[in-house]
Amino acid sequence: MFETLTKNFTKYICQNDGESLANLFLKDDCYHDYIYGNFRGRKNISIMLSDYFHRDGEVFFGKCMIMRWKIT
C-alpha cells in the first residue's frame, strides 16, 4: 500500500495533476511544504501543485525538476 501511495504521489506531482494528488489526502488534511508553508484541504493542495511547485520549478530548474519528500 505504501509503495503504491508513494508511486502515485510522485506520478501526480510530475504530471501536474493536482486533483489526483489532492485526492490522496483526506478532505481537510494539510500538506506542509518547507518553502511555501501549509496548504489545508484538497482544493488548496491542488492549487499548490500548479501555482507554486510547477510554476517555480520551471523557473528555477526548467522541465527537469529534482524534488525530495519527507513523509511524516
C-alpha positions in Angstrom: 0.0 0.0 0.0 2.7 2.5 0.9 4.7 1.7 -2.3 1.6 2.4 -4.4 0.9 5.6 -2.5 4.4 7.0 -3.0 4.4 6.0 -6.7 1.1 7.7 -7.3 2.2 10.7 -5.3 5.3 11.1 -7.4 3.4 10.4 -10.7 0.8 13.1 -9.9 3.4 15.6 -9.0 5.4 15.0 -12.2 2.2 15.1 -14.3 1.0 18.3 -12.6 -2.3 16.5 -11.8 -3.4 18.5 -8.8 -6.8 16.9 -8.5 -5.5 13.3 -8.3 -2.7 14.5 -5.9 -5.3 16.2 -3.6 -7.5 13.0 -3.6 -4.6 11.1 -1.9 -5.3 13.3 1.1 -8.3 13.4 3.5 -10.8 16.2 2.8 -9.3 18.5 5.4 -5.7 17.3 5.5 -2.8 19.7 5.5 0.2 19.4 3.2 3.2 21.1 4.7 5.9 22.4 2.4 9.1 23.7 3.9 9.3 26.5 1.4 5.7 27.6 0.8 4.2 26.6 4.1 0.9 24.8 4.8 -1.9 24.1 2.3 -5.1 22.8 4.0 -7.8 21.0 2.2 -7.9 19.3 -1.2 -8.6 22.5 -3.2 -5.5 24.2 -1.7 -3.3 21.2 -2.2 -4.3 21.1 -5.8 -3.6 24.8 -6.3 -0.2 24.4 -4.6 0.9 21.9 -7.2 0.2 24.1 -10.2 0.5 27.6 -8.8 3.7 27.0 -6.7 5.5 23.8 -7.5 5.3 23.7 -11.2 5.4 27.5 -11.7 8.5 28.0 -9.7 10.1 24.6 -10.6 10.1 25.5 -14.2 11.6 28.9 -13.5 14.5 27.5 -11.4 15.0 24.1 -12.9 13.5 24.1 -16.4 11.4 21.0 -17.2 13.7 18.7 -15.2 12.8 19.2 -11.5 14.6 17.5 -8.6 12.4 17.1 -5.5 12.8 15.4 -2.2 10.0 14.5 0.1 9.9 13.6 3.7 6.7 11.8 4.6 5.9 12.0 8.3 
